[in-house]
């Protein structure tokens, strides 16, 4: 099952793409929808039974684009919306004197170097 917030944001993104009259927003939404369908099909084939679905950020990006925000601002905007939840987790863990640790462990390479970034 997909996050219900993603369903709502998908609807909002569609309405904004239609209402704004900007052809590029409509084309971008249609492209995103087509990409989503292809990606979900591939995920179902490659990761059967995992029920992987599009997340909230996928459609949030379309809404932010329709609002006129620059794509370079998207990550900071996403983070601003998450800060309250992150703070709530810290406060809860501190109050319970219990650190909640992830149940998964990163097993990828640890010594990669990224070059050419400024």
N, C-alpha and C positions, 0 to 999 in steps of 0.2 A: 504494500500500500504506500502511496506517495504521501509526503508531508502535506497536510491540508493547506498550509500556508503557500506552498508551491502552486496548488490549484487556484487559490485566490489571486496570487500574483500573476499567474498565466492569464486569467480573465481580465485583470486590470491592464496588463501589457497589451492584450488584444484590443481592449476598448480605447486605450491611449493611441495605439497605432492607427486605429480607424478614425477616431475623433479629431486627431490633430491635423489631418489633411496633409501631413508631410509624407510624401511617397516613400522616402527612404526609411521611415519608421515602419511602414506597412511591409516593405520588402524585407527589412531586417527581421520583423516578427515572423513572416512567412518562412524565411530561411532558417530561423531558430527552430520553428516548429518541425520543419523537414529534417533538420539535423537531429533534433530530439528523437523523432521517430526512428531514424536510422540507428542512432546510438543505442536506443533501448532494444532494438531488434538484435544488434550485435552483442550487447551485454547478455541478453537472454540466451544467445547461442554459446557465447564464450564462458559465461558464468551461470549455468543453469541452476535454478532453485534459489539464487541469491536475492531475487526480487529487488534489484538495484533500480532506483528511479531518479528522476531529475530533482535537484535540490532547490532550495529557496533562492540561492544566489543566481541561478540560471535566469530566472524571470525578473529578479530584482534588477539585473543589469539592463534588461530591455526597458523597464520602467524608468530607470535613471537616464538612459539614453533618450527616451521620449521627453523627459523633463529638461533636457538640454545640458546635462552634466557631461563633462569631458571624461572619457574612459579612464584616464590616468587618476581620476578622483574616486573611482569605484571602490578600490580596496579600502581606502580610508573611510569612506561612507559605510561600507559593510562593517568595518571594525567599530565605528561609533555606535552602531545599532547593537553590537554584542557586548559592549563594555559593561552595561548594567548586569547582564547575566554572569560575566566573568567575576565582577565584584561580588555578586551574591554568592557564587561558589566559594570564593575566598573567605567571606564572612561566615558562611555556614561551616566550612572546614575548620576555621579558627575557633568558632564557638563550640564545636564538638570535639576539639583537640584531636582531629582525625584527618589525615591527608588522604584524599581520594586519588588513588593511582590508576592509570589506564590498565586495562586488562590485556592489552596487546603490546608486543615488543617489536621495535624496528629491527629488521634483519638485513637491510640493504647496506651498500658500501658507506663507509664512514670517512674516507679520506679523499673525496672528490674535490677538485679545485675548479672554480669557475673563473674563466678568463674573459677579458673583453667587456666587463661590466663597469660602468662608472658610477 
